[in-house]
Amino acid sequence: MRHLKHTAKLGRTTSHRNAMLANLVCSLIKHRRIRTTLAKAKAVRPVAEKLVTLGKRGTLHDRRLAAARLRQQPRSFFGRSKERTAWRKQHDVVRILFEEIAPAFKERGGGYTRIVKLAARRGDASSMAILEWVDSTVRTAASGKPAPGKSAAAEAPSATPSTEQTKPGPAAS
């Protein structure tokens, strides 16, 4: 019996599960939202939230702990400075976590992620979910736009009824 066992095994070995969770958290940090199964989203949530807590403290030791948990390649992996700066800007998840995501949650005590349930997957009827950051001030690095999930219609001023064109629909009976 699995009494008092809280780790979701997800049908994988320990090393495979830890690598998968690290990859999902890296994708969450880079893309600000991920679409995955509900079981994986529930397993990723505590890992991501603990990493944000490390990012809020922000010491060198915390950066090294986060890099180890996320299996981050060292910067010295890239030979030329040009490659290194391009990688740092787009793919350095530790930098993104510590310099962009964690400062947005500085005043928040916890609960940095949100799980939104979706319809079942068509092929195997697995329950799907979206895992995303809660705070809407977390912005995408490249474009400066709000995080995905915030609709463009909510930001744009609403159109006046006089300028809006409507198509005549079928008569209701």
C-alpha positions in Angstrom: 0.0 0.0 0.0 1.2 3.5 -0.8 0.1 5.3 2.4 1.8 8.7 3.0 3.5 8.5 -0.4 3.1 11.8 -2.2 5.3 11.4 -5.3 3.4 10.9 -8.5 5.4 8.2 -10.3 3.8 8.8 -13.7 4.8 5.3 -14.9 8.5 6.2 -15.1 11.7 5.4 -13.4 13.1 8.0 -11.0 15.8 9.4 -13.4 13.3 9.5 -16.3 10.7 11.3 -14.1 13.2 13.9 -12.8 14.4 14.6 -16.3 10.9 14.9 -17.6 9.9 17.3 -14.8 13.0 19.4 -15.4 12.2 19.6 -19.1 8.6 20.6 -18.4 9.6 23.3 -15.9 12.2 24.7 -18.4 9.4 24.8 -21.0 7.1 26.6 -18.5 9.9 29.2 -17.8 10.6 29.8 -21.5 7.1 29.8 -22.9 5.1 31.0 -19.8 2.5 28.3 -20.3 2.5 24.6 -21.3 -0.2 22.2 -22.4 0.3 18.7 -20.8 -1.7 16.0 -19.1 -3.4 16.8 -15.8 -1.2 14.3 -13.9 2.0 15.8 -15.2 0.8 19.3 -14.5 0.0 18.4 -10.9 3.5 16.9 -10.6 5.3 19.9 -12.2 3.5 22.5 -10.1 5.5 22.0 -6.8 8.8 21.8 -8.7 8.1 25.1 -10.4 6.9 26.8 -7.3 10.0 25.8 -5.3 12.2 27.1 -8.1 10.4 30.5 -8.0 11.0 30.6 -4.2 14.7 30.0 -5.0 14.6 32.8 -7.5 13.0 35.2 -5.0 16.0 34.7 -2.6 18.4 35.2 -5.5 21.7 34.2 -4.0 24.5 32.5 -6.0 23.8 29.3 -4.1 20.2 29.4 -5.1 21.2 29.9 -8.7 23.4 26.8 -8.6 20.6 24.8 -6.9 18.2 25.9 -9.7 20.7 25.1 -12.4 21.2 21.6 -11.0 17.5 20.9 -10.7 16.8 22.2 -14.2 19.9 20.4 -15.6 21.1 23.6 -17.1 24.2 23.6 -19.3 27.0 25.9 -18.1 27.8 29.0 -20.1 31.3 27.7 -20.8 29.6 25.1 -23.0 29.5 27.7 -25.8 32.9 28.7 -27.2 32.2 32.1 -28.9 30.8 35.1 -27.1 28.2 35.7 -29.8 26.7 32.2 -29.4 26.8 32.6 -25.6 24.9 35.9 -25.6 22.3 34.5 -28.0 21.8 31.4 -25.8 21.7 33.5 -22.7 19.0 35.8 -24.1 16.6 33.0 -25.3 17.4 29.8 -23.6 19.1 30.5 -20.3 16.2 29.4 -18.1 18.0 30.2 -14.8 18.5 33.8 -16.0 14.9 34.1 -17.1 13.7 32.6 -13.8 15.9 34.9 -11.6 15.7 38.1 -13.6 12.1 38.1 -15.1 9.8 35.7 -13.3 10.9 35.8 -9.7 10.8 39.6 -9.4 7.2 39.6 -10.7 6.3 37.4 -7.7 8.3 39.3 -5.1 5.3 40.3 -3.0 3.4 37.1 -3.5 3.6 34.5 -0.7 3.1 31.4 -2.9 0.7 29.9 -5.5 2.7 31.1 -8.5 1.1 28.7 -11.0 -2.4 27.9 -12.2 -3.8 24.7 -13.7 -6.6 25.1 -16.1 -8.4 21.8 -17.1 -9.1 21.2 -20.7 -11.1 18.6 -22.6 -9.9 15.1 -22.9 -7.3 14.3 -25.5 -8.8 12.7 -28.6 -6.5 9.7 -29.0 -6.5 8.2 -25.6 -9.0 10.3 -23.6 -6.4 11.5 -21.2 -7.4 14.6 -19.2 -5.4 17.6 -20.4 -4.5 20.8 -18.7 -2.7 24.1 -19.2 -0.1 25.1 -16.6 0.7 28.8 -16.5 2.0 31.5 -14.3 -0.6 33.3 -12.2 0.7 36.8 -12.4 -0.3 38.6 -15.5 2.7 41.0 -15.2 5.0 38.2 -16.2 5.8 39.3 -19.8 7.3 37.5 -22.7 11.0 38.4 -23.0 11.1 39.1 -26.7 8.0 41.0 -27.5 7.1 42.8 -24.3 3.5 41.6 -24.7 1.5 40.2 -21.8 1.8 36.6 -21.0 -0.3 34.3 -23.3 -3.7 33.8 -21.9 -4.5 37.5 -21.7 -6.6 38.2 -24.8 -5.7 41.1 -27.1 -9.4 42.1 -27.1 -9.2 42.8 -23.3 -6.4 45.3 -23.9 -7.7 47.0 -27.1 -10.4 49.6 -26.7 -13.8 48.3 -27.6 -15.3 49.2 -30.9 -18.2 51.5 -31.0 -21.5 49.9 -32.3 -21.8 52.4 -35.1 -18.5 51.4 -36.8 -19.1 47.7 -36.2 -20.3 45.7 -39.2 -22.7 42.8 -38.6 -23.8 40.2 -41.1 -27.6 39.5 -41.2 -28.2 36.1 -39.9 -31.0 33.6 -40.5 -34.4 34.7 -39.2 -35.2 33.2 -35.9 -38.7 31.6 -35.5 
